[in-house]
Amino acid sequence: MNTYYHFWHNTFRKTHFTWAYSIIPRSHMVYINCSKCGTRGEYPSGEFDVILQGGEAYPDILGCGAFPFLILSENAVQVLRDSGIMSFHTFHVGTRVVKTRALLGKDPPAYHRIEIDGSCKIDIEASGAKIAKYCKKCHQIETDPMVLPFHKIISGSWDGSPLFRDKILYPCVTLCTQDLVDVVKKKGLTNFSFTKEGEFG
């Protein structure tokens, strides 16, 4: 059996790390304007810059307040690739402004937006929630409770990748196998948070 985890940044607990409180797009925007349910939104299709604020150190996984992007340092990206974890593609993230006195004179690392290629499907009811609303056109979903207590994967839906997500219903929920947990601990990558979600065969 394989154990899988939900992983994300840990900026809310490790407040000594700076975070991106604002982004400045450098790629064309993707606009969501669903004529069926009325959902609206926008986000950059690829590269963007960040404005950093707070903290006194640069982390390997950068919290982002503007949108739930997964942003890793170039060092973290290389560590993952060297370890054979390659089920993702990247877009460059530039640092436009650093609004933190403690970081003045300290060059920020290169960062990259990570888009995960591995896939799975999440079983909402088995994850402890009920579907309240669902739009078949844009896939906007509302559940009760709003945040799933955990993420149960539908049997047979995982494609075997060490990094994966439900790209239709939960494209911002990032999941991984034990492989990533081991690499992060071994290489000392900073600001990662892992929550054990379950097991699959």
Residue pairs with C-beta under 8 A, 6 or more apart in sequence:
1 199
1 200
1 201
2 177
2 178
2 199
2 200
2 201
3 177
3 178
3 196
3 198
3 199
4 153
4 158
4 175
4 176
4 177
4 178
4 196
4 197
4 198
4 199
4 200
5 175
5 176
5 177
5 178
5 180
5 181
5 194
5 195
5 196
5 197
6 150
6 151
6 173
6 174
6 175
6 194
6 195
6 197
7 174
7 175
7 176
7 180
7 181
7 192
7 193
7 194
7 195
8 61
8 70
8 174
8 192
8 193
9 19
9 59
9 61
9 62
9 63
9 64
9 191
9 192
9 193
10 17
10 61
10 191
10 192
10 193
11 17
11 19
11 55
11 59
11 62
11 63
11 191
12 63
13 193
14 59
14 190
14 191
15 54
15 55
16 55
16 56
16 57
17 55
17 57
17 58
17 59
17 62
17 63
17 190
17 191
18 52
18 53
18 54
18 55
18 56
18 57
18 58
18 59
18 62
18 98
18 100
18 103
19 52
19 53
19 54
19 55
19 62
19 63
19 64
19 65
20 50
20 51
20 52
20 62
20 63
20 64
20 65
20 66
20 71
21 51
21 52
21 53
21 54
21 65
21 66
22 50
22 51
22 53
22 65
22 66
23 44
23 48
23 49
23 50
23 51
23 64
23 66
23 67
23 69
24 48
24 49
24 50
24 51
24 96
25 44
25 47
25 48
26 44
26 46
26 47
26 48
26 49
26 94
27 44
27 45
27 46
27 47
27 48
27 91
28 44
28 45
28 46
29 42
29 43
29 44
29 45
30 42
30 43
30 44
30 45
31 41
31 42
32 39
32 40
32 41
32 42
32 138
33 39
33 40
34 40
34 135
34 137
34 138
34 140
35 137
36 135
36 136
36 137
36 138
37 133
37 135
37 137
37 138
37 140
39 135
39 138
39 140
43 67
46 91
46 113
47 91
47 92
47 93
47 94
47 113
48 91
48 93
48 94
48 113
49 93
49 94
49 95
49 96
50 62
50 64
50 71
50 93
50 94
50 95
50 96
50 111
51 96
51 97
51 98
51 99
52 95
52 97
52 98
52 99
52 100
52 103
52 108
53 99
53 100
54 100
55 100
55 102
55 103
56 100
56 102
56 103
57 103
57 190
58 73
58 103
58 106
58 108
58 109
59 73
59 190
59 191
60 72
60 73
60 75
60 76
60 189
60 190
60 191
60 192
61 70
61 71
61 72
61 73
61 76
61 189
61 190
61 191
61 192
62 71
62 72
62 73
62 93
62 111
62 191
63 191
64 71
68 172
69 113
70 113
70 114
70 115
70 116
70 174
71 93
71 111
71 112
71 113
71 114
72 80
72 111
72 112
72 114
73 109
73 110
73 111
73 112
74 109
74 110
74 111
74 112
75 109
75 189
76 189
77 90
77 112
77 114
79 183
79 187
79 189
80 86
80 88
80 180
80 183
83 179
83 183
84 179
85 162
85 163
85 179
85 180
85 183
87 116
87 117
87 118
87 161
87 162
87 163
87 164
88 114
88 115
88 116
88 117
88 118
88 163
89 114
89 115
89 117
90 112
90 113
90 114
90 115
91 112
91 113
91 115
92 110
92 111
92 112
92 113
93 110
93 111
93 112
93 113
94 111
95 108
95 111
98 104
98 108
116 161
116 163
116 164
116 165
116 174
117 161
117 163
118 158
118 159
118 160
118 161
118 162
118 163
118 164
118 165
119 157
119 158
119 159
119 161
119 164
119 165
119 166
119 167
120 153
120 154
120 157
120 158
120 159
120 164
120 165
120 166
120 175
121 153
121 154
121 157
121 166
121 168
121 169
122 148
122 151
122 152
122 153
122 154
122 166
122 169
122 170
122 173
123 152
123 153
123 154
124 130
124 131
124 141
124 143
124 148
124 169
125 131
126 152
126 154
127 148
127 149
127 150
127 151
127 152
128 145
128 148
128 149
128 150
129 143
129 144
129 145
129 148
129 149
130 143
130 144
131 141
131 142
131 143
132 142
132 143
132 144
133 140
133 141
133 142
134 140
134 141
134 142
135 141
139 168
139 169
141 169
150 195
150 197
150 198
151 170
151 173
151 175
151 197
151 198
152 197
152 198
153 175
153 197
153 198
153 200
155 200
155 201
158 164
158 200
162 176
162 177
162 179
162 180
163 174
163 175
163 176
163 180
164 175
164 176
165 171
165 172
165 173
165 174
165 175
166 173
175 197
176 194
181 194
183 189
184 192
184 194
